[in-house]
Amino acid sequence: MNAIAHHETTLDDIFNPKFWESSNVLENTNWLAALGDDYFDFDTGMSAQGPVTPWCSTAIPENLPPTPKGPLFATPTSAGLPQAALEDHQNGEFYVDGQPTRLPHVKRRRTTSSAPIFATEKQHSGFSLAWRPVNAEKTADLISIRRETFEAIASSYERLCLNPTHALPFLACRLPPLAQVEVALHCYWKYFDPVLPFLHPELASRSEGCTLVLAIMQAPTQYIASWDEFLRRSLHDSDDAAPVLAQATLLHCVIEMYKDVPWSRPENELSVPQLVTIFEEAKSAYEGCHDTEGEREQTRASWLNREQYVRLAYGAWLLDAMFACHYHRAPRLSLEHATLPLPSSEALWHTKDEGEWRREEPHSSPPSLSVALQELYIDKKFPQDRGEFARVIVIYGLYQHLWTVSRYCENPLLTWNPIAKPQASLDVLPKQPIWLPSIPAFARWQNSTCDALDVLHWQANATIGRASGLEHPTVLHLHFARVVMLAPCFNLVRLARYMCGGYGIDKATSEQDTNQIRRWAVQHQYKARLAAIHAGVVFWHVRKYSHDAFYEAPSVALASLLLWAFGTYAAKTPNTTTARSSSRPPSPEPSLHTDEAPDDAQEAQGDPVCSIILLDRPTDDELVQQFIKRGHEMQAHMTGVGNLYDDEGPQRVLGQATKLLSTLTCWGVSTRWLQFIQKFSEKAKCRPCE
């Protein structure tokens, strides 16, 4: 029997570029946890007093959590199992290795232990940038910044934080050294940039000021309030020119908007209005570049200059659209604003020199967002050479268009045929709230939007295949889009908020929300089941391929509320419960609704109908369509939940959501959603059975 060789990943491995290029080693989602015993901590708890050390004039608090020991990456299959059991069932990479099974040939991101790395933020009377040292020579392979830029940051810190004129001074402590700063920069480019790629490393490195570098440093350490305060003061004090100041402000907007849930903060603290300013300034700068260059031949340098403004503008537009989508708010930036061409492909954006750029340069510029949506809706096509950033923008463009249609259809006057004779408005106008699926125009647009998302999803599946099964961030946006477009998420969140303590929501409103949700689950059952499938796969993606991005926690939380509502209110036959299940598929029951069409040729030919679906795993399209049509006769299973249709299924979904949210530690909004879902789960236990 061969013993398993445990290889402990070291700092030398982590900072070796070849380690990350290996096809078997994928990105770690806990960005700053990968420094092992020598990790550094930008901690806020400097109220504790102690002896002065040579590197800091104030003591580090002694109640920091212990650093996890052992292997850097914990293997889920090995947790809690004895060594002998692991040796008996160790799989080879191929069947020829002699074991009954082989390792799955699917890539997934490596995950770390869930042990806490950073201390929980507490209320203190002051700010501090205390840090723990990391071996400086280990950072030699990381992103470097100019010494002059670092000195400017140190000078700004001295002036704005240690000796401010009109603000609370920080507790006296030296800045982290250059080596630590470069670790933070490395984390930004490796993990944050792929989810919001509006900065170019080459252009960012040319920045003369320190504000942009400070904002980049803040992104991977954004949960530390002291760095946030330092960045806020620097932005107010900065004299950097565009686009540097706008780029730094956009990063700060991400941090501010996703450090908490919006209903717990005043509207003026959400930084959303700044996005409009950033967008308009970037759009104006892009148009100015066009006018200046005229008919001159385009070079890589001139193209990069224009492209950075395009990406900055769409970065602001996308952040506004995401926030509106996550919290059902009217966007500040509409489709009418998005007249700039879409961002170019990542292959062109990442070219290193003029020759490579010439080889990648397309024959024509990308269209605007409005034109791209027209092609997707009407022509049912989206060119394969468009970049992932452009695809994500288009996904939220689809959401905005359907949101606009829904607002239009919710106007009661649209159902009235104008005539000269006076009428009683209470008799001729529909009762509020209007049931959107009953309006043919909305139903057609909803179906057409689903078709458009399918086009994008087929292309995403091809990308997944080329990556040996590794799902890229666009996939989560595609699944989440179906969640918010096919379900009454606004009613779900408002009902949950009422159950968690009111939030100013009255009982009559909560009863109205309950009726809307029940009606969705029963009368709009086909779209409800399709939404449940995509909500389940949101869990799958975040479990396996998380980037710990700012939008993941809201996605998981809304998906969990949808699954809870679906399991609670969806129509089902007795055969769907686990207690009645057997090895043989149940016989088809009569349709619950007269509007349900008979099944397709599959049943006509006598093919067996599958009796179970796994909601939180990728599923073939045939089974998806069967569940949409006959889901009330099937069992809907999820990991850790069992059958969602069981009495305890909805409650167990919330339990799995809290487990998943507890692994998303990078953003403050993750903690807030975790607390909210935990409280909702407790209240839902006491809710009378429907």
Order of alpha helices (4+ residues) and beta strands (2+ residues): alpha-alpha-alpha-alpha-alpha-alpha-alpha-alpha-alpha-alpha-alpha-alpha-alpha-alpha-alpha-alpha-alpha-alpha-alpha-alpha-alpha-alpha-alpha-beta-alpha-beta-beta-alpha-alpha
